[in-house]
Amino acid sequence: MAEKIAQSVMTVLLLLGAAVQFNDPDPVVWIAVYTLAALLCLLVALGRPLAPVMLALAALASCWSAWLASGVLGQQPLFDEEGREMMGLAIIALWQGGSGLLILKRQKATEANR
């Protein structure tokens, strides 16, 4: 139950993140990233997780965040657009990666108990 609530809350937060991207210079990319992450959270909340897709998104977001980090090193990241993008990707990477790994672990335990 707690997982469904957490995933539902994250779905709403990610959709809000997508909504504020409309004033971004490249909104389509960011709206797509946030919406995909929100959709994956919603699927977990509905009991239909796609762990491999979650882990793929986590890997992509991690690499992208690290690449952006190289441009904002030594700066206050929240005052720079690339810094905020880096932080958003890091949140997506951590949430999707952690959720995906927990789902895979649960699936393996279920298969082992059969």
C-alpha positions in Angstrom: 0.0 0.0 0.0 2.8 2.4 0.9 4.5 1.7 -2.5 1.3 2.5 -4.3 0.9 5.8 -2.4 4.6 6.7 -3.0 4.4 5.9 -6.7 1.1 7.9 -7.0 2.7 10.9 -5.3 5.7 10.7 -7.6 3.4 10.4 -10.6 1.8 13.7 -9.7 5.1 15.4 -9.0 6.6 14.3 -12.3 3.5 15.5 -14.2 3.8 18.8 -12.4 7.5 18.8 -13.5 6.4 18.2 -17.1 3.8 21.0 -16.9 6.4 23.6 -16.0 8.6 22.7 -18.9 6.3 24.6 -21.4 8.4 27.8 -20.9 11.7 25.9 -21.5 13.7 26.6 -24.6 13.5 22.9 -25.5 10.2 21.8 -23.9 9.4 18.7 -26.0 12.4 16.8 -24.8 11.8 17.6 -21.1 8.0 17.1 -21.2 8.7 13.7 -22.8 11.2 12.7 -20.1 9.1 13.8 -17.2 5.9 12.2 -18.7 7.6 8.9 -19.4 8.9 8.8 -15.8 5.4 9.7 -14.5 3.8 7.0 -16.7 6.3 4.4 -15.3 5.4 5.4 -11.8 1.7 5.2 -12.5 2.1 1.7 -13.9 3.8 0.6 -10.7 1.0 2.1 -8.7 -1.5 0.2 -10.8 0.4 -3.1 -10.3 1.8 -3.2 -13.9 5.5 -2.3 -13.5 7.9 -2.3 -16.4 11.2 -2.7 -14.5 13.5 -3.1 -17.5 12.1 0.2 -19.0 12.5 1.9 -15.6 16.1 0.7 -15.4 16.8 1.9 -18.9 15.4 5.3 -18.1 17.5 5.4 -14.9 20.6 4.6 -16.9 19.9 7.2 -19.5 19.0 9.9 -16.9 22.1 9.1 -14.9 24.4 9.5 -18.0 22.6 12.7 -19.1 22.7 14.1 -15.6 26.5 13.4 -15.3 27.0 15.1 -18.7 25.1 18.2 -17.6 27.1 18.2 -14.3 30.3 18.7 -16.2 29.0 22.0 -17.4 27.9 23.3 -14.0 30.7 22.1 -11.7 31.8 24.9 -9.3 28.5 26.8 -9.7 25.4 26.9 -7.7 23.3 24.4 -9.7 19.9 25.8 -8.8 20.7 29.2 -10.3 21.5 27.7 -13.7 19.1 26.1 -16.1 21.4 23.2 -16.8 21.9 22.7 -13.1 18.2 22.4 -12.6 17.9 20.0 -15.5 20.8 18.0 -14.0 19.0 17.8 -10.6 15.7 16.7 -12.3 17.4 14.0 -14.2 19.2 12.8 -11.0 15.8 12.6 -9.2 14.4 10.6 -12.1 17.4 8.3 -12.2 17.4 7.6 -8.5 13.6 7.0 -8.3 13.3 4.9 -11.4 16.5 3.0 -10.7 15.6 2.3 -7.1 12.0 1.3 -7.9 13.1 -0.9 -10.8 15.7 -2.7 -8.7 13.1 -3.3 -5.9 10.6 -4.6 -8.4 13.1 -7.1 -9.9 14.2 -8.2 -6.4 10.6 -8.9 -5.5 9.9 -10.7 -8.8 13.0 -13.0 -8.2 11.9 -13.7 -4.6 8.4 -14.6 -5.9 9.9 -16.9 -8.6 12.2 -18.6 -6.0 9.2 -19.4 -3.7 7.3 -21.2 -6.5 
